[in-house]
Amino acid sequence: MIKWLIKHLKKNPKVVTRYRISFCDAPDLSTAFGHDAILFWTREEAEAYLRRAWRNAITEEVNGAYRIEDAYLMIDKIDNVAGEE
């Protein structure tokens, strides 16, 4: 039974969804050139952090992207297999 459980867990690892703040050239995640090191459990936590930490630098909001000078901040959804970072 234990061998089966170990084999089953290796075949079906748990996927963990997290969110992070990505730095983009345009209001599109495909133009991302970096990201913040902090990971968040929910999109709401990431947005609250973004609005609080970057409030003085944000000049406008465009389709969920926050403009700062010549770049954009966007919330990026990432899926990690449990145990990976």
C-alpha positions as CSV (number, residue, x, y, z in Angstrom):
1,M,0.0,0.0,0.0
2,I,2.8,2.5,0.8
3,K,4.6,1.7,-2.4
4,W,1.4,2.4,-4.3
5,L,0.9,5.7,-2.5
6,I,4.5,6.9,-3.2
7,K,4.2,5.9,-6.9
8,H,0.8,7.6,-7.1
9,L,2.1,10.9,-5.6
10,K,5.0,10.9,-8.0
11,K,2.7,10.5,-11.0
12,N,0.2,13.1,-9.7
13,P,2.1,15.9,-8.0
14,K,0.0,18.6,-6.4
15,V,-0.1,21.9,-8.4
16,V,0.0,25.1,-6.3
17,T,-1.2,28.3,-7.9
18,R,0.5,31.5,-6.8
19,Y,0.6,35.1,-8.0
20,R,3.4,37.6,-8.5
21,I,4.0,41.1,-9.8
22,S,5.6,41.1,-13.2
23,F,7.3,44.1,-14.9
24,C,6.3,44.5,-18.5
25,D,7.2,46.8,-21.4
26,A,3.5,47.1,-22.5
27,P,0.2,46.2,-20.8
28,D,0.6,42.6,-21.9
29,L,2.3,39.7,-19.9
30,S,4.1,38.5,-23.1
31,T,6.3,41.6,-22.8
32,A,7.5,40.8,-19.2
33,F,11.1,41.4,-18.5
34,G,11.2,40.6,-14.8
35,H,9.2,40.1,-11.6
36,D,9.0,40.8,-7.9
37,A,10.4,38.1,-5.7
38,I,7.3,38.0,-3.4
39,L,4.7,35.3,-4.1
40,F,1.1,35.7,-3.1
41,W,-1.6,33.1,-2.4
42,T,-4.4,35.1,-4.0
43,R,-4.8,37.6,-6.8
44,E,-6.4,40.0,-4.2
45,E,-3.3,39.9,-2.0
46,A,-1.1,40.6,-5.0
47,E,-3.3,43.6,-6.0
48,A,-3.4,45.0,-2.5
49,Y,0.4,44.8,-2.2
50,L,0.8,46.4,-5.6
51,R,-1.5,49.3,-4.8
52,R,0.1,49.8,-1.4
53,A,3.8,49.4,-2.2
54,W,3.7,51.2,-5.6
55,R,1.0,53.8,-4.9
56,N,3.3,56.8,-5.4
57,A,4.8,55.6,-8.7
58,I,1.6,54.4,-10.4
59,T,0.4,57.0,-12.9
60,E,-2.5,55.2,-14.5
61,E,-4.3,51.8,-14.8
62,V,-4.8,50.2,-18.3
63,N,-6.7,46.9,-18.5
64,G,-5.4,45.6,-15.2
65,A,-1.9,46.9,-15.8
66,Y,-0.5,49.7,-13.7
67,R,1.8,52.2,-15.5
68,I,5.0,53.4,-13.8
69,E,7.1,55.7,-15.9
70,D,8.0,53.7,-19.0
71,A,6.9,50.2,-17.7
72,Y,3.8,48.4,-16.5
73,L,3.2,46.3,-13.4
74,M,0.9,43.3,-13.9
75,I,-0.3,40.4,-11.7
76,D,1.0,37.1,-13.2
77,K,-0.5,33.7,-12.3
78,I,2.0,31.0,-11.9
79,D,1.5,27.3,-11.3
80,N,4.2,25.4,-9.3
81,V,4.4,21.8,-8.6
82,A,4.4,21.3,-4.8
83,G,8.0,21.5,-3.5
84,E,9.2,23.7,-6.4
85,E,9.8,27.5,-6.2
